[in-house]
Amino acid sequence: MAIPARTFHRRQQKAETLSATETDRVLRIVRIASHAAQVFGSEEKARRWLSKDNRMLGATPLQMLSTDAGAHEVEAELNRIEFGDFA
C-alpha cells in the first residue's frame, strides 16, 4: 500500500494533502495497475495478478511497488507478459 489506511483516513478527515513521497507512491501504483489492466484485459484480472505471489519477482507485484526498484521489476515483468518475452 502506498500509505497506511489509518494515515490516509486521518489526513482525509483533517483535509491534509499527501507528502511528495506518498504522492509518488500512489501515482506509481495507479500507473502500474493501469498497465496491468491493459495487459490482462480487465481490472479484475490485473488486481488478481498484482495480489498473487510471483516466483519471478519473489513476492507479490503489489509488495514490490513500495520501492522504485521494485516497481521497475514489476513493469519489466508486465512488459515480458505483454510482448511474450519469457526468456
CNS distance restraints for C-alpha pairs under 8 A (distance, minus, plus):
assign (resid   1 and name CA) (resid  62 and name CA) 7.53 0.50 0.50
assign (resid   1 and name CA) (resid  63 and name CA) 7.68 0.50 0.50
assign (resid   1 and name CA) (resid  66 and name CA) 7.22 0.50 0.50
assign (resid   2 and name CA) (resid  22 and name CA) 6.36 0.50 0.50
assign (resid   2 and name CA) (resid  25 and name CA) 5.12 0.50 0.50
assign (resid   2 and name CA) (resid  26 and name CA) 5.40 0.50 0.50
assign (resid   2 and name CA) (resid  29 and name CA) 7.43 0.50 0.50
assign (resid   2 and name CA) (resid  66 and name CA) 6.73 0.50 0.50
assign (resid   3 and name CA) (resid   7 and name CA) 6.79 0.50 0.50
assign (resid   3 and name CA) (resid   8 and name CA) 6.48 0.50 0.50
assign (resid   3 and name CA) (resid  22 and name CA) 6.41 0.50 0.50
assign (resid   3 and name CA) (resid  25 and name CA) 7.92 0.50 0.50
assign (resid   3 and name CA) (resid  26 and name CA) 7.84 0.50 0.50
assign (resid   4 and name CA) (resid   8 and name CA) 6.27 0.50 0.50
assign (resid   5 and name CA) (resid   9 and name CA) 6.14 0.50 0.50
assign (resid   6 and name CA) (resid  10 and name CA) 6.13 0.50 0.50
assign (resid   7 and name CA) (resid  11 and name CA) 6.08 0.50 0.50
assign (resid   8 and name CA) (resid  12 and name CA) 6.03 0.50 0.50
assign (resid   9 and name CA) (resid  13 and name CA) 6.10 0.50 0.50
assign (resid  10 and name CA) (resid  14 and name CA) 6.30 0.50 0.50
assign (resid  11 and name CA) (resid  15 and name CA) 5.82 0.50 0.50
assign (resid  11 and name CA) (resid  16 and name CA) 4.82 0.50 0.50
assign (resid  11 and name CA) (resid  17 and name CA) 6.79 0.50 0.50
assign (resid  11 and name CA) (resid  18 and name CA) 7.66 0.50 0.50
assign (resid  12 and name CA) (resid  16 and name CA) 6.18 0.50 0.50
assign (resid  12 and name CA) (resid  17 and name CA) 7.87 0.50 0.50
assign (resid  18 and name CA) (resid  22 and name CA) 5.75 0.50 0.50
assign (resid  18 and name CA) (resid  23 and name CA) 5.87 0.50 0.50
assign (resid  19 and name CA) (resid  23 and name CA) 6.07 0.50 0.50
assign (resid  20 and name CA) (resid  24 and name CA) 6.15 0.50 0.50
assign (resid  21 and name CA) (resid  25 and name CA) 6.33 0.50 0.50
assign (resid  22 and name CA) (resid  26 and name CA) 6.24 0.50 0.50
assign (resid  23 and name CA) (resid  27 and name CA) 6.13 0.50 0.50
assign (resid  24 and name CA) (resid  28 and name CA) 6.04 0.50 0.50
assign (resid  25 and name CA) (resid  29 and name CA) 6.28 0.50 0.50
assign (resid  25 and name CA) (resid  65 and name CA) 7.79 0.50 0.50
assign (resid  25 and name CA) (resid  66 and name CA) 7.03 0.50 0.50
assign (resid  26 and name CA) (resid  30 and name CA) 6.21 0.50 0.50
assign (resid  27 and name CA) (resid  31 and name CA) 5.99 0.50 0.50
assign (resid  28 and name CA) (resid  32 and name CA) 6.19 0.50 0.50
assign (resid  28 and name CA) (resid  65 and name CA) 7.40 0.50 0.50
assign (resid  28 and name CA) (resid  71 and name CA) 7.49 0.50 0.50
assign (resid  29 and name CA) (resid  33 and name CA) 5.89 0.50 0.50
assign (resid  29 and name CA) (resid  62 and name CA) 7.98 0.50 0.50
assign (resid  29 and name CA) (resid  65 and name CA) 6.64 0.50 0.50
assign (resid  30 and name CA) (resid  34 and name CA) 6.04 0.50 0.50
assign (resid  31 and name CA) (resid  35 and name CA) 6.30 0.50 0.50
assign (resid  32 and name CA) (resid  36 and name CA) 6.05 0.50 0.50
assign (resid  32 and name CA) (resid  71 and name CA) 7.88 0.50 0.50
assign (resid  32 and name CA) (resid  74 and name CA) 7.95 0.50 0.50
assign (resid  32 and name CA) (resid  75 and name CA) 6.86 0.50 0.50
assign (resid  33 and name CA) (resid  37 and name CA) 6.17 0.50 0.50
assign (resid  33 and name CA) (resid  43 and name CA) 7.89 0.50 0.50
assign (resid  33 and name CA) (resid  46 and name CA) 6.75 0.50 0.50
assign (resid  33 and name CA) (resid  47 and name CA) 7.53 0.50 0.50
assign (resid  33 and name CA) (resid  50 and name CA) 7.76 0.50 0.50
assign (resid  34 and name CA) (resid  38 and name CA) 6.31 0.50 0.50
assign (resid  34 and name CA) (resid  43 and name CA) 7.85 0.50 0.50
assign (resid  35 and name CA) (resid  39 and name CA) 6.21 0.50 0.50
assign (resid  35 and name CA) (resid  78 and name CA) 7.66 0.50 0.50
assign (resid  36 and name CA) (resid  40 and name CA) 6.00 0.50 0.50
assign (resid  36 and name CA) (resid  43 and name CA) 7.75 0.50 0.50
assign (resid  36 and name CA) (resid  46 and name CA) 5.08 0.50 0.50
assign (resid  36 and name CA) (resid  50 and name CA) 7.94 0.50 0.50
assign (resid  36 and name CA) (resid  78 and name CA) 6.68 0.50 0.50
assign (resid  37 and name CA) (resid  41 and name CA) 5.47 0.50 0.50
assign (resid  37 and name CA) (resid  42 and name CA) 4.90 0.50 0.50
assign (resid  37 and name CA) (resid  43 and name CA) 4.80 0.50 0.50
assign (resid  37 and name CA) (resid  44 and name CA) 7.76 0.50 0.50
assign (resid  37 and name CA) (resid  45 and name CA) 7.01 0.50 0.50
assign (resid  37 and name CA) (resid  46 and name CA) 4.85 0.50 0.50
assign (resid  37 and name CA) (resid  47 and name CA) 7.93 0.50 0.50
assign (resid  38 and name CA) (resid  42 and name CA) 6.85 0.50 0.50
assign (resid  39 and name CA) (resid  46 and name CA) 7.89 0.50 0.50
assign (resid  39 and name CA) (resid  78 and name CA) 7.14 0.50 0.50
assign (resid  39 and name CA) (resid  81 and name CA) 7.51 0.50 0.50
assign (resid  39 and name CA) (resid  82 and name CA) 5.63 0.50 0.50
assign (resid  40 and name CA) (resid  45 and name CA) 5.96 0.50 0.50
assign (resid  40 and name CA) (resid  46 and name CA) 5.90 0.50 0.50
assign (resid  41 and name CA) (resid  45 and name CA) 7.17 0.50 0.50
assign (resid  41 and name CA) (resid  46 and name CA) 7.79 0.50 0.50
assign (resid  42 and name CA) (resid  46 and name CA) 6.25 0.50 0.50
assign (resid  43 and name CA) (resid  47 and name CA) 5.99 0.50 0.50
assign (resid  44 and name CA) (resid  48 and name CA) 6.29 0.50 0.50
assign (resid  45 and name CA) (resid  49 and name CA) 6.23 0.50 0.50
assign (resid  46 and name CA) (resid  50 and name CA) 6.05 0.50 0.50
assign (resid  47 and name CA) (resid  51 and name CA) 6.21 0.50 0.50
assign (resid  48 and name CA) (resid  52 and name CA) 6.09 0.50 0.50
assign (resid  49 and name CA) (resid  61 and name CA) 7.52 0.50 0.50
assign (resid  50 and name CA) (resid  60 and name CA) 6.23 0.50 0.50
assign (resid  50 and name CA) (resid  61 and name CA) 4.89 0.50 0.50
assign (resid  50 and name CA) (resid  62 and name CA) 5.20 0.50 0.50
assign (resid  51 and name CA) (resid  60 and name CA) 5.59 0.50 0.50
assign (resid  51 and name CA) (resid  61 and name CA) 6.61 0.50 0.50
assign (resid  51 and name CA) (resid  62 and name CA) 5.99 0.50 0.50
assign (resid  52 and name CA) (resid  60 and name CA) 5.32 0.50 0.50
assign (resid  52 and name CA) (resid  61 and name CA) 7.40 0.50 0.50
assign (resid  53 and name CA) (resid  58 and name CA) 7.32 0.50 0.50
assign (resid  53 and name CA) (resid  59 and name CA) 5.25 0.50 0.50
assign (resid  53 and name CA) (resid  60 and name CA) 4.28 0.50 0.50
assign (resid  53 and name CA) (resid  61 and name CA) 7.39 0.50 0.50
assign (resid  54 and name CA) (resid  58 and name CA) 5.87 0.50 0.50
assign (resid  54 and name CA) (resid  59 and name CA) 5.55 0.50 0.50
assign (resid  54 and name CA) (resid  60 and name CA) 5.44 0.50 0.50
assign (resid  54 and name CA) (resid  61 and name CA) 6.92 0.50 0.50
assign (resid  55 and name CA) (resid  59 and name CA) 6.93 0.50 0.50
assign (resid  57 and name CA) (resid  61 and name CA) 7.06 0.50 0.50
assign (resid  57 and name CA) (resid  64 and name CA) 7.80 0.50 0.50
assign (resid  57 and name CA) (resid  73 and name CA) 7.24 0.50 0.50
assign (resid  57 and name CA) (resid  74 and name CA) 7.42 0.50 0.50
assign (resid  59 and name CA) (resid  63 and name CA) 6.41 0.50 0.50
assign (resid  59 and name CA) (resid  64 and name CA) 6.77 0.50 0.50
assign (resid  60 and name CA) (resid  64 and name CA) 6.54 0.50 0.50
assign (resid  61 and name CA) (resid  65 and name CA) 6.56 0.50 0.50
assign (resid  61 and name CA) (resid  74 and name CA) 5.94 0.50 0.50
assign (resid  62 and name CA) (resid  66 and name CA) 7.70 0.50 0.50
assign (resid  64 and name CA) (resid  70 and name CA) 4.51 0.50 0.50
assign (resid  64 and name CA) (resid  71 and name CA) 6.02 0.50 0.50
assign (resid  64 and name CA) (resid  73 and name CA) 7.87 0.50 0.50
assign (resid  64 and name CA) (resid  74 and name CA) 7.05 0.50 0.50
assign (resid  65 and name CA) (resid  70 and name CA) 5.44 0.50 0.50
assign (resid  65 and name CA) (resid  71 and name CA) 4.65 0.50 0.50
assign (resid  65 and name CA) (resid  74 and name CA) 7.50 0.50 0.50
assign (resid  66 and name CA) (resid  70 and name CA) 6.89 0.50 0.50
assign (resid  66 and name CA) (resid  71 and name CA) 7.34 0.50 0.50
assign (resid  67 and name CA) (resid  71 and name CA) 6.15 0.50 0.50
assign (resid  68 and name CA) (resid  72 and name CA) 6.24 0.50 0.50
assign (resid  69 and name CA) (resid  73 and name CA) 6.45 0.50 0.50
assign (resid  70 and name CA) (resid  74 and name CA) 6.30 0.50 0.50
assign (resid  71 and name CA) (resid  75 and name CA) 6.13 0.50 0.50
assign (resid  72 and name CA) (resid  76 and name CA) 6.09 0.50 0.50
assign (resid  73 and name CA) (resid  77 and name CA) 6.19 0.50 0.50
assign (resid  74 and name CA) (resid  78 and name CA) 6.20 0.50 0.50
assign (resid  75 and name CA) (resid  79 and name CA) 6.17 0.50 0.50
assign (resid  76 and name CA) (resid  80 and name CA) 6.22 0.50 0.50
assign (resid  77 and name CA) (resid  81 and name CA) 6.28 0.50 0.50
assign (resid  78 and name CA) (resid  82 and name CA) 5.96 0.50 0.50
assign (resid  79 and name CA) (resid  83 and name CA) 5.94 0.50 0.50
assign (resid  79 and name CA) (resid  85 and name CA) 7.86 0.50 0.50
assign (resid  80 and name CA) (resid  84 and name CA) 5.51 0.50 0.50
assign (resid  80 and name CA) (resid  85 and name CA) 4.54 0.50 0.50
assign (resid  80 and name CA) (resid  86 and name CA) 5.90 0.50 0.50
assign (resid  81 and name CA) (resid  85 and name CA) 6.52 0.50 0.50
assign (resid  81 and name CA) (resid  86 and name CA) 7.09 0.50 0.50
